[in-house]
Amino acid sequence: MPKKENRTQKSAGSAKPAAKAAPKKAAPAAKKTVTAEDKAPKKKAVSAEDKAPKKIALAKAGTMLAPVPAVVVSCGKTGVDANMLTIAWVGTVNSDPPMLSVSVRRERFSHDLIVREKAFVVNLPSRDQVRAVDWVGVKSGRDVDKWAAMKLTQDPADLVASPLIREFPINLECRVVKTVELPSHDMFIAEIVRVHVREDLVDAKGAFHPEWAGLVAYTHGTYFPVARTRLLKQGESVMKPKTAKRILNERKAKRRDARRK
Ligand SMILES: Cc1cc2nc3c(=O)[nH]c(=O)nc-3n(C[C@H](O)[C@H](O)[C@H](O)COP(=O)(O)O)c2cc1C
């Protein structure tokens, strides 16, 4: 008996000796149907939130709007005391009349010239002028004649005292209409009273193509070329597919014709 006792003890986990009766058979477990889904490795459900790129907040908020234009503003009197400085804090602020704003630190030499003339010219550079854009943005007219140093030429404007920069492809004559004092800068809000563009930027039908000028964009300390290749034309996102296809074919035909010429 000692053997049997031992066996029973093991299986029942009890200290009591088992009765003579045969051990009860466990009821057969109900068979579970295994589906293909059960066999497939379990996937973690991915929510739209998981797919979105993760963002981190920068330690310090700053002037991160980008890209912005980098322009050269000419100021003062043509042929007398004209100066120029680089400005990235520039933007269109009204359509009719056309208006823009430039923000200038009060300590800049150019600041008082703009205040005195109540006018300035915004000169849009092409990539050929990018070195001059940078240079006139680090040197002061207090110390150096930037026109001579950069071999740039003053052309008289039609309606304001300040000069156009001849070598720059696009010049906007501006008259100050309002000055807003901000903590670090004075923002000059001005009306664009005349626009000069290089002849070759206007097509045979008289349409102006600033994208042909090789303009410059400025992003957080670096100058970049504005590419001529387009992503989308304004309004294409809501165009009927048939119209979009027709326009695309017209463009292709135009390019083919141009290549043949
Ligand atoms: C890319 C770039 C952007 C600049 N943007 C501005 C600006 O928006 N406002 C400003 O007051 N100064 C700006 N500056 C600095 C002036 O251009 C710079 O201080 C210049 O030397 C002032 O010239 P001035 O003393 O002859 O007026 C910028 C400089 C660079 C290089």
The ligand as a Tripos MOL2 file, in Angstrom:
@<TRIPOS>MOLECULE
LIG
   31    33     1     0     0
SMALL
NO_CHARGES

@<TRIPOS>ATOM
      1 C1         19.2410   87.9670  -43.9620 C.3       1 LIG1
      2 C2         19.1480   89.2130  -43.1370 C.ar      1 LIG1
      3 C3         17.9340   89.6950  -42.7360 C.ar      1 LIG1
      4 C4         17.8320   90.8570  -41.9740 C.ar      1 LIG1
      5 N1         16.6000   91.3220  -41.6060 N.ar      1 LIG1
      6 C5         16.4980   92.4490  -40.8860 C.ar      1 LIG1
      7 C6         15.2170   92.9610  -40.5530 C.ar      1 LIG1
      8 O1         14.1810   92.4210  -40.9200 O.2       1 LIG1
      9 N2         15.1700   94.1090  -39.8170 N.ar      1 LIG1
     10 C7         16.2980   94.7580  -39.4020 C.ar      1 LIG1
     11 O2         16.1980   95.7920  -38.7290 O.2       1 LIG1
     12 N3         17.5210   94.2860  -39.7100 N.ar      1 LIG1
     13 C8         17.6480   93.1660  -40.4560 C.ar      1 LIG1
     14 N4         18.8830   92.6910  -40.8090 N.ar      1 LIG1
     15 C9         20.0880   93.4020  -40.3440 C.3       1 LIG1
     16 C10        20.4360   94.6400  -41.1670 C.3       1 LIG1
     17 O3         20.3190   94.4220  -42.5330 O.3       1 LIG1
     18 C11        21.8780   95.0420  -40.8140 C.3       1 LIG1
     19 O4         21.9670   95.3560  -39.4620 O.3       1 LIG1
     20 C12        22.4230   96.1650  -41.6480 C.3       1 LIG1
     21 O5         23.8320   96.1440  -41.5190 O.3       1 LIG1
     22 C13        21.8890   97.5210  -41.2670 C.3       1 LIG1
     23 O6         22.4750   98.4610  -42.1360 O.3       1 LIG1
     24 P1         22.5060  100.0340  -41.8220 P.3       1 LIG1
     25 O7         23.1610  100.2300  -40.4910 O.co2     1 LIG1
     26 O8         23.3360  100.5800  -42.9420 O.co2     1 LIG1
     27 O9         21.1000  100.4830  -41.8350 O.co2     1 LIG1
     28 C14        19.0010   91.5470  -41.5900 C.ar      1 LIG1
     29 C15        20.2540   91.0560  -41.9860 C.ar      1 LIG1
     30 C16        20.3350   89.9080  -42.7660 C.ar      1 LIG1
     31 C17        21.6670   89.4140  -43.2120 C.3       1 LIG1
@<TRIPOS>BOND
     1     1     2 1
     2     2     3 ar
     3     2    30 ar
     4     3     4 ar
     5     4     5 ar
     6     4    28 ar
     7     5     6 ar
     8     6     7 ar
     9     6    13 1
    10     7     8 2
    11     7     9 ar
    12     9    10 ar
    13    10    11 2
    14    10    12 ar
    15    12    13 ar
    16    13    14 ar
    17    14    15 1
    18    14    28 ar
    19    15    16 1
    20    16    17 1
    21    16    18 1
    22    18    19 1
    23    18    20 1
    24    20    21 1
    25    20    22 1
    26    22    23 1
    27    23    24 1
    28    24    25 2
    29    24    26 1
    30    24    27 1
    31    28    29 ar
    32    29    30 ar
    33    30    31 1
@<TRIPOS>SUBSTRUCTURE
     1 LIG1         1 GROUP 0 **** ****
